[in-house]
Amino acid sequence: MTELNIGTVVVLKSGSPPMTVSELYSEQQEVKCVWFDSTGCIHDFRFHQDALRADGEGVEATYDDEIPF
């Protein structure tokens, strides 16, 4: 897996919108990611790094709808 750093664009291994790593929690092997939903609302959540892969590493990002901006 590509090393995750702040600013790395990632997706869930199961598929997700592109998300940007915004914080690293190395002791818990977690990263905080931010992303926009289809209505333009921003979200954030902490994920275990093993649930993520750098965007472009074999999983296509998926979207519910086109982002309106």
PAZA-151698 format. One record per residue (C-alpha): residue in three letters; residue number from 1; chain; z, y, x. Coordinates in Angstrom, 2 decimals. Layout:
BEGIN
<rec><rest>ALA</rest><nr>NUM</nr><kette>A</kette><up>Z</up><north>Y</north><east>X</east></rec>
...
***
This chain:
BEGIN
<rec><rest>MET</rest><nr>1</nr><kette>A</kette><up>0.00</up><north>0.00</north><east>0.00</east></rec>
<rec><rest>THR</rest><nr>2</nr><kette>A</kette><up>-0.74</up><north>3.52</north><east>1.14</east></rec>
<rec><rest>GLU</rest><nr>3</nr><kette>A</kette><up>2.37</up><north>5.41</north><east>2.19</east></rec>
<rec><rest>LEU</rest><nr>4</nr><kette>A</kette><up>3.45</up><north>7.68</north><east>-0.65</east></rec>
<rec><rest>ASN</rest><nr>5</nr><kette>A</kette><up>4.17</up><north>11.30</north><east>0.18</east></rec>
<rec><rest>ILE</rest><nr>6</nr><kette>A</kette><up>4.77</up><north>14.39</north><east>-1.90</east></rec>
<rec><rest>GLY</rest><nr>7</nr><kette>A</kette><up>1.37</up><north>15.35</north><east>-3.26</east></rec>
<rec><rest>THR</rest><nr>8</nr><kette>A</kette><up>-0.10</up><north>11.82</north><east>-3.24</east></rec>
<rec><rest>VAL</rest><nr>9</nr><kette>A</kette><up>-2.03</up><north>11.07</north><east>-6.44</east></rec>
<rec><rest>VAL</rest><nr>10</nr><kette>A</kette><up>-0.98</up><north>7.71</north><east>-7.89</east></rec>
<rec><rest>VAL</rest><nr>11</nr><kette>A</kette><up>-1.44</up><north>5.54</north><east>-10.97</east></rec>
<rec><rest>LEU</rest><nr>12</nr><kette>A</kette><up>0.63</up><north>2.72</north><east>-12.39</east></rec>
<rec><rest>LYS</rest><nr>13</nr><kette>A</kette><up>-0.71</up><north>-0.67</north><east>-11.29</east></rec>
<rec><rest>SER</rest><nr>14</nr><kette>A</kette><up>-1.16</up><north>-1.49</north><east>-14.99</east></rec>
<rec><rest>GLY</rest><nr>15</nr><kette>A</kette><up>-3.20</up><north>1.71</north><east>-15.50</east></rec>
<rec><rest>SER</rest><nr>16</nr><kette>A</kette><up>-2.15</up><north>5.26</north><east>-16.34</east></rec>
<rec><rest>PRO</rest><nr>17</nr><kette>A</kette><up>-3.26</up><north>8.87</north><east>-16.11</east></rec>
<rec><rest>PRO</rest><nr>18</nr><kette>A</kette><up>-3.33</up><north>10.21</north><east>-12.54</east></rec>
<rec><rest>MET</rest><nr>19</nr><kette>A</kette><up>0.14</up><north>11.35</north><east>-11.51</east></rec>
<rec><rest>THR</rest><nr>20</nr><kette>A</kette><up>1.27</up><north>13.42</north><east>-8.52</east></rec>
<rec><rest>VAL</rest><nr>21</nr><kette>A</kette><up>4.28</up><north>12.40</north><east>-6.44</east></rec>
<rec><rest>SER</rest><nr>22</nr><kette>A</kette><up>6.74</up><north>15.31</north><east>-6.56</east></rec>
<rec><rest>GLU</rest><nr>23</nr><kette>A</kette><up>9.93</up><north>13.84</north><east>-5.05</east></rec>
<rec><rest>LEU</rest><nr>24</nr><kette>A</kette><up>10.83</up><north>10.84</north><east>-2.87</east></rec>
<rec><rest>TYR</rest><nr>25</nr><kette>A</kette><up>13.99</up><north>8.73</north><east>-3.21</east></rec>
<rec><rest>SER</rest><nr>26</nr><kette>A</kette><up>13.66</up><north>6.41</north><east>-0.22</east></rec>
<rec><rest>GLU</rest><nr>27</nr><kette>A</kette><up>17.06</up><north>4.72</north><east>-0.56</east></rec>
<rec><rest>GLN</rest><nr>28</nr><kette>A</kette><up>16.17</up><north>3.52</north><east>-4.09</east></rec>
<rec><rest>GLN</rest><nr>29</nr><kette>A</kette><up>12.48</up><north>2.97</north><east>-3.20</east></rec>
<rec><rest>GLU</rest><nr>30</nr><kette>A</kette><up>11.60</up><north>5.30</north><east>-6.08</east></rec>
<rec><rest>VAL</rest><nr>31</nr><kette>A</kette><up>9.35</up><north>8.31</north><east>-6.46</east></rec>
<rec><rest>LYS</rest><nr>32</nr><kette>A</kette><up>9.28</up><north>11.04</north><east>-9.09</east></rec>
<rec><rest>CYS</rest><nr>33</nr><kette>A</kette><up>5.83</up><north>11.70</north><east>-10.49</east></rec>
<rec><rest>VAL</rest><nr>34</nr><kette>A</kette><up>4.45</up><north>14.48</north><east>-12.68</east></rec>
<rec><rest>TRP</rest><nr>35</nr><kette>A</kette><up>1.39</up><north>14.39</north><east>-14.94</east></rec>
<rec><rest>PHE</rest><nr>36</nr><kette>A</kette><up>-0.18</up><north>16.10</north><east>-17.93</east></rec>
<rec><rest>ASP</rest><nr>37</nr><kette>A</kette><up>-0.75</up><north>14.30</north><east>-21.23</east></rec>
<rec><rest>SER</rest><nr>38</nr><kette>A</kette><up>-3.82</up><north>14.74</north><east>-23.42</east></rec>
<rec><rest>THR</rest><nr>39</nr><kette>A</kette><up>-2.33</up><north>17.85</north><east>-25.08</east></rec>
<rec><rest>GLY</rest><nr>40</nr><kette>A</kette><up>-1.59</up><north>19.59</north><east>-21.78</east></rec>
<rec><rest>CYS</rest><nr>41</nr><kette>A</kette><up>2.19</up><north>18.93</north><east>-21.82</east></rec>
<rec><rest>ILE</rest><nr>42</nr><kette>A</kette><up>3.67</up><north>18.16</north><east>-18.42</east></rec>
<rec><rest>HIS</rest><nr>43</nr><kette>A</kette><up>5.86</up><north>15.08</north><east>-17.96</east></rec>
<rec><rest>ASP</rest><nr>44</nr><kette>A</kette><up>7.90</up><north>13.64</north><east>-15.12</east></rec>
<rec><rest>PHE</rest><nr>45</nr><kette>A</kette><up>9.55</up><north>10.29</north><east>-14.51</east></rec>
<rec><rest>ARG</rest><nr>46</nr><kette>A</kette><up>10.99</up><north>8.24</north><east>-11.67</east></rec>
<rec><rest>PHE</rest><nr>47</nr><kette>A</kette><up>9.13</up><north>5.01</north><east>-10.86</east></rec>
<rec><rest>HIS</rest><nr>48</nr><kette>A</kette><up>9.84</up><north>2.22</north><east>-8.40</east></rec>
<rec><rest>GLN</rest><nr>49</nr><kette>A</kette><up>7.23</up><north>2.56</north><east>-5.68</east></rec>
<rec><rest>ASP</rest><nr>50</nr><kette>A</kette><up>6.09</up><north>-1.06</north><east>-6.19</east></rec>
<rec><rest>ALA</rest><nr>51</nr><kette>A</kette><up>4.87</up><north>-0.15</north><east>-9.71</east></rec>
<rec><rest>LEU</rest><nr>52</nr><kette>A</kette><up>2.43</up><north>2.42</north><east>-8.28</east></rec>
<rec><rest>ARG</rest><nr>53</nr><kette>A</kette><up>-0.69</up><north>2.49</north><east>-6.19</east></rec>
<rec><rest>ALA</rest><nr>54</nr><kette>A</kette><up>-2.53</up><north>5.42</north><east>-4.71</east></rec>
<rec><rest>ASP</rest><nr>55</nr><kette>A</kette><up>-5.34</up><north>6.50</north><east>-7.05</east></rec>
<rec><rest>GLY</rest><nr>56</nr><kette>A</kette><up>-8.56</up><north>4.98</north><east>-5.81</east></rec>
<rec><rest>GLU</rest><nr>57</nr><kette>A</kette><up>-6.99</up><north>1.71</north><east>-4.57</east></rec>
<rec><rest>GLY</rest><nr>58</nr><kette>A</kette><up>-8.67</up><north>-0.53</north><east>-7.12</east></rec>
<rec><rest>VAL</rest><nr>59</nr><kette>A</kette><up>-7.28</up><north>0.63</north><east>-10.48</east></rec>
<rec><rest>GLU</rest><nr>60</nr><kette>A</kette><up>-9.15</up><north>3.16</north><east>-12.54</east></rec>
<rec><rest>ALA</rest><nr>61</nr><kette>A</kette><up>-7.06</up><north>5.87</north><east>-14.18</east></rec>
<rec><rest>THR</rest><nr>62</nr><kette>A</kette><up>-6.99</up><north>5.69</north><east>-17.97</east></rec>
<rec><rest>TYR</rest><nr>63</nr><kette>A</kette><up>-6.71</up><north>8.49</north><east>-20.53</east></rec>
<rec><rest>ASP</rest><nr>64</nr><kette>A</kette><up>-5.89</up><north>8.53</north><east>-24.23</east></rec>
<rec><rest>ASP</rest><nr>65</nr><kette>A</kette><up>-8.05</up><north>11.61</north><east>-24.82</east></rec>
<rec><rest>GLU</rest><nr>66</nr><kette>A</kette><up>-9.78</up><north>14.21</north><east>-22.73</east></rec>
<rec><rest>ILE</rest><nr>67</nr><kette>A</kette><up>-7.39</up><north>16.89</north><east>-21.50</east></rec>
<rec><rest>PRO</rest><nr>68</nr><kette>A</kette><up>-8.26</up><north>20.09</north><east>-23.41</east></rec>
<rec><rest>PHE</rest><nr>69</nr><kette>A</kette><up>-8.33</up><north>22.44</north><east>-20.41</east></rec>
***
